[in-house]
Amino acid sequence: MTSYKPLLTKAPAQLFQTNGKPAFGLFDRSVADFNLQDFIYQNLMDNKAGALARYFNYKQFQFICVTGSDWLLAVAIADIRYANSGFAYLYRFDTNQTVSKGVLLPGALGCQMSDSPSAGEAKQSFGAYKVAIKTSATNWQLKIDTKELKANLTIEKAKQMPLALCAPTGYNGFTYTEKSNALAVSGTLELQGKTLDLTQALAGYDFSAGFMRRQTSWRWASINAMVEGQAFGLNMAAGVNETGLCENALWFNGQIQHLSPATFGFDRKDDKKPWQISSLCGEVQLEFSPLHCRQEKVNIGLLASNFRQYVGLYTGFVVLQNGTKLQLNAVKGLAEDHYAKW
């Protein structure tokens, strides 16, 4: 097994430099000022892109997962300019039941997105469906108001280093991604009028934005759980930020460890078969057993999406930087397979 320890870059005060280009790198902390107005966006022939291209080619999504003792909550807001979408669902491991709500709206109808991962607010509202994510330097706040699902949660982010990177995307774009898992969560969460226990709950968040490829796809794995009595988080992905960088990391007892590139083995035609997820240097060897799938298929010419997000159980091991092997035995988590034309 090869040790993997990439060099981190000091996070810039602003993401975009005086020359109008983004600062690329795997950063040692969050980038506080997401000064998108200073980005000089060029077309594929190196000329300044027009206002319509600048507007429609920018994409952003935010995601929160909270895992409790016998349930998992997942919430997303996405703005792809032509449309905006979102969902909030809660899966019960004890009963194999799911409460799920979602929206798909034209343009920016009912949607507002956050300016940055540490200073802004994203909102999505349509009829009885209302979701809001407020970001700050110290925490993320999540509010959900639907008929069956209500939440007012605070996710503490200040005590550990996030996974933060900005990578070139395609020929003329970039993607900024910030994620952190195994975070403490407090507040209230109600399912069908009953309060759920947050005592053992851990949360993770994802802020991703940029001028992404017109057609893209990714595979993704995420865990927030207690392992050997300590808070454990995992984020692994393949297919997006891989232009010299990858967005793979684990957190254990408040410390981040960056991981080598990931490989995902699964069968799209049989979503009941276990997934095999491993890392290039061997520090991650996991099997994921799906229990529930949230699936959407949209194909309307200009836009297309084949989205599958699975709730399930992880078994296997990860190896820490000091050589300690952590065994995972039926640990709750998510896996995702997504194709998008946007």
C-alpha positions in Angstrom: 0.0 0.0 0.0 1.4 3.4 -1.0 1.1 6.4 1.3 -0.9 9.3 -0.3 -0.3 12.8 1.0 -0.8 15.6 -1.6 0.6 19.1 -1.1 -1.9 21.7 0.0 -2.0 25.2 -1.3 -2.7 28.1 1.0 -6.3 29.2 0.2 -6.4 32.6 -1.4 -8.4 35.4 0.1 -10.4 35.6 -3.1 -11.0 32.8 -5.6 -10.4 34.9 -8.7 -7.1 36.7 -9.1 -6.4 40.1 -10.5 -5.9 38.6 -14.0 -9.5 37.4 -13.9 -8.5 33.7 -13.6 -9.4 31.3 -10.8 -6.8 30.2 -8.3 -6.4 26.4 -8.8 -5.3 24.0 -6.2 -6.2 21.7 -3.2 -6.6 24.3 -0.5 -5.9 24.2 3.3 -9.2 25.9 4.1 -12.3 27.4 2.7 -12.1 30.3 0.2 -13.9 33.1 2.0 -14.6 35.4 -0.9 -16.2 33.8 -4.0 -15.7 36.9 -6.2 -17.3 35.5 -9.3 -17.9 39.0 -10.8 -14.1 39.2 -11.3 -13.9 36.0 -13.4 -13.0 36.7 -17.1 -14.9 34.0 -19.0 -13.6 33.2 -22.5 -15.2 31.1 -25.2 -13.5 28.2 -26.9 -11.7 30.6 -29.4 -10.2 32.6 -26.5 -12.5 35.6 -27.0 -14.6 37.1 -24.2 -17.8 35.1 -23.8 -21.1 36.9 -24.2 -23.5 37.7 -21.4 -25.8 34.9 -22.3 -23.1 32.3 -22.3 -21.7 33.6 -19.0 -25.1 33.3 -17.4 -26.3 30.0 -18.8 -23.0 28.1 -18.5 -22.6 28.7 -14.7 -24.0 25.9 -12.6 -24.3 25.6 -8.8 -25.6 23.0 -6.3 -25.7 22.6 -2.6 -26.3 19.4 -0.7 -26.7 18.4 3.0 -26.8 14.9 4.5 -27.6 14.1 8.1 -27.4 10.6 9.4 -29.0 9.5 12.6 -29.2 6.3 14.6 -31.8 4.7 12.3 -32.5 7.3 9.6 -30.8 9.4 6.9 -31.9 12.9 5.6 -30.7 14.2 2.3 -31.4 17.7 0.9 -30.3 19.3 -2.4 -30.8 22.6 -4.2 -29.4 22.9 -7.8 -29.5 25.8 -10.2 -28.6 24.8 -13.8 -29.9 28.2 -15.2 -32.4 26.6 -17.7 -34.1 25.1 -14.7 -33.7 24.6 -11.0 -34.4 21.5 -9.0 -34.3 20.2 -5.4 -35.3 17.5 -3.1 -35.6 16.6 0.6 -36.1 13.0 1.7 -35.8 11.0 4.8 -35.2 7.2 4.8 -35.9 5.0 7.8 -33.5 2.0 8.1 -35.7 0.4 10.7 -38.9 0.3 8.6 -37.4 0.7 5.0 -39.8 3.6 4.5 -39.1 6.9 2.8 -40.7 10.3 2.9 -39.6 12.3 -0.2 -40.5 15.7 -1.7 -39.0 17.4 -4.7 -39.3 20.2 -7.3 -38.3 20.9 -10.9 -39.0 24.4 -11.9 -38.2 26.5 -15.1 -35.4 29.1 -15.0 -34.9 30.7 -11.6 -38.5 30.4 -10.5 -38.7 30.0 -6.7 -34.9 29.6 -6.4 -32.1 31.7 -4.9 -28.5 30.5 -4.7 -25.8 31.2 -2.1 -22.9 33.6 -3.1 -20.3 31.3 -1.4 -19.8 28.4 0.9 -19.3 30.8 3.8 -21.4 33.8 3.1 -24.9 33.5 1.6 -28.2 31.8 1.5 -29.9 29.4 -0.9 -33.6 29.1 -1.0 -36.2 27.0 -2.9 -39.9 27.5 -2.5 -42.9 26.3 -4.4 -46.3 25.9 -2.8 -46.0 23.8 0.4 -42.3 23.0 -0.3 -39.8 25.3 1.3 -36.0 24.6 1.8 -33.4 27.1 2.8 -29.6 26.7 3.4 -27.7 29.6 5.0 -23.9 29.5 5.0 -21.4 31.2 7.2 -17.8 30.9 8.3 -18.7 28.8 11.3 -21.8 26.8 10.3 -24.4 25.8 7.8 -28.1 26.2 8.7 -30.8 24.1 7.2 -34.5 24.8 7.3 -37.1 22.5 5.7 -40.9 23.1 5.7 -43.1 20.6 4.0 -46.2 18.8 5.0 -44.5 15.7 6.4 -40.9 16.9 7.0 -39.7 19.9 9.0 -36.3 20.9 10.1 -34.3 23.7 11.8 -30.7 22.4 11.9 -27.3 23.9 12.5 -24.2 22.1 11.2 -21.0 23.1 12.9 -18.1 23.4 10.4 -15.5 25.5 12.1 -13.7 22.8 14.1 -12.2 20.8 11.2 -10.6 21.5 7.8 -12.9 21.0 4.8 -12.0 19.5 1.5 -11.7 22.6 -0.7 -10.4 22.7 -4.2 -10.7 24.5 -7.5 -9.9 22.6 -10.6 -9.9 23.4 -14.4 -13.0 22.0 -16.1 -13.1 21.3 -19.8 -11.3 23.7 -22.0 -12.3 27.0 -20.5 -14.1 26.4 -17.3 -13.5 25.7 -13.6 -15.2 23.9 -10.7 -14.9 25.0 -7.0 -15.9 22.2 -4.6 -16.1 22.4 -0.8 -17.2 19.4 1.3 -16.9 18.4 4.9 -18.3 15.3 6.7 -18.7 13.9 10.2 -19.9 17.3 11.5 -21.9 17.9 14.7 -25.5 18.9 14.2 -28.1 20.4 16.5 -31.6 21.7 16.4 -34.9 20.0 15.6 -36.1 17.5 12.9 -39.7 16.3 12.7 -41.1 13.5 10.5 -44.9 13.5 10.3 -45.2 15.4 13.5 -42.8 13.3 15.5 -39.4 14.6 16.7 -36.4 12.6 15.7 -33.4 12.1 18.1 -30.3 14.0 17.0 -28.1 12.7 19.8 -26.0 10.4 17.5 -26.5 12.4 14.3 -23.6 13.6 12.1 -23.8 15.7 9.0 -22.0 16.6 5.8 -22.3 19.4 3.3 -21.4 20.0 -0.3 -21.0 23.4 -2.1 -20.1 23.0 -5.8 -20.1 25.8 -8.4 -18.5 26.8 -11.6 -18.5 26.7 -15.4 -18.8 22.9 -15.8 -18.8 20.7 -18.8 -22.0 20.8 -20.9 -22.2 17.0 -20.6 -20.8 15.5 -17.4 -21.1 12.5 -15.2 -19.9 11.3 -11.8 -19.9 8.5 -9.3 -19.9 9.5 -5.6 -19.7 7.9 -2.1 -20.4 9.6 1.2 -20.5 8.5 4.9 -21.2 10.3 8.2 -21.0 7.8 11.0 -19.4 6.8 14.3 -16.6 4.3 13.8 -14.7 2.9 16.8 -16.3 5.6 19.0 -15.1 8.5 16.9 -16.8 10.7 14.3 -16.0 9.4 10.8 -16.7 10.9 7.4 -15.8 9.9 3.9 -16.2 11.6 0.5 -15.1 9.9 -2.7 -15.9 10.8 -6.3 -14.9 10.0 -9.8 -15.7 11.8 -13.0 -15.6 15.5 -12.2 -12.7 17.2 -10.5 -9.9 15.1 -11.9 -7.8 17.6 -13.9 -4.7 16.9 -11.7 -6.9 17.0 -8.6 -9.4 14.7 -7.0 -12.1 15.4 -4.3 -11.4 12.4 -2.1 -11.0 12.7 1.7 -11.9 11.1 5.0 -12.3 12.7 8.4 -11.6 10.9 11.6 -11.8 12.5 15.1 -11.8 15.9 13.5 -8.8 15.4 11.3 -8.9 15.4 7.5 -6.9 12.9 5.4 -6.8 13.3 1.6 -7.2 10.2 -0.4 -5.9 8.9 -3.8 -8.2 8.7 -6.9 -11.2 6.4 -6.6 -12.6 3.6 -8.7 -16.3 2.6 -8.6 -17.5 -0.8 -9.8 -21.3 -1.4 -10.1 -24.0 -2.6 -12.5 -26.4 0.1 -13.8 -28.8 -2.6 -14.9 -29.1 -4.2 -11.5 -29.3 -1.7 -8.7 -29.5 -4.4 -6.0 -26.0 -5.6 -6.6 -23.3 -4.3 -4.2 -20.9 -1.6 -5.4 -17.1 -2.0 -5.1 -15.4 1.2 -4.2 -11.6 1.5 -3.8 -8.8 4.0 -4.0 -5.7 3.9 -6.3 -3.2 3.5 -3.4 -5.3 0.9 -1.6 -6.2 3.0 1.5 -9.9 2.4 0.8 -11.6 -0.9 0.1 -15.4 -0.8 0.6 -18.5 -2.6 -0.5 -21.8 -0.7 -0.7 -25.1 -2.5 -0.4 -28.0 -0.4 -1.7 -31.3 -0.3 0.2 -33.2 2.5 -1.4 -32.8 4.5 -4.6 -34.0 8.1 -5.3 -34.1 8.2 -9.1 -35.0 10.8 -11.7 -34.8 10.6 -15.5 -35.3 13.7 -17.6 -34.6 14.0 -21.3 -36.1 17.1 -23.0 -33.5 17.8 -25.7 -31.7 20.8 -24.2 -31.5 19.2 -20.8 -31.0 15.6 -19.7 -30.4 14.0 -16.4 -30.1 10.3 -15.3 -29.8 10.6 -11.6 -29.6 7.8 -9.0 -28.8 8.4 -5.4 -28.8 5.3 -3.2 -29.0 4.9 0.6 -27.3 1.8 1.9 -24.6 0.2 4.0 -20.8 0.2 3.7 -18.6 -2.7 4.8 -14.8 -2.9 4.4 -11.9 -0.9 5.6 -10.0 2.4 5.3 -6.4 2.9 6.4 -5.4 6.1 8.2 -2.2 8.0 7.5 -0.5 6.4 10.5 -1.2 2.9 9.3 -4.2 2.2 11.5 -6.9 0.1 9.8 -10.5 1.1 10.5 -13.1 -1.6 9.9 -16.5 -0.5 8.7 -19.3 -3.0 9.3 -22.7 -2.1 7.8 -22.1 1.7 8.2 -24.9 3.9 6.8 -24.2 6.1 3.8 -24.9 7.3 0.3 -23.7 6.4 -3.2 -24.6 8.1 -6.4 -24.5 7.7 -10.2 -25.4 10.7 -12.3 -25.3 11.8 -15.9 -26.2 15.4 -16.8 -26.5 17.4 -20.0 -26.9 21.0 -18.8 
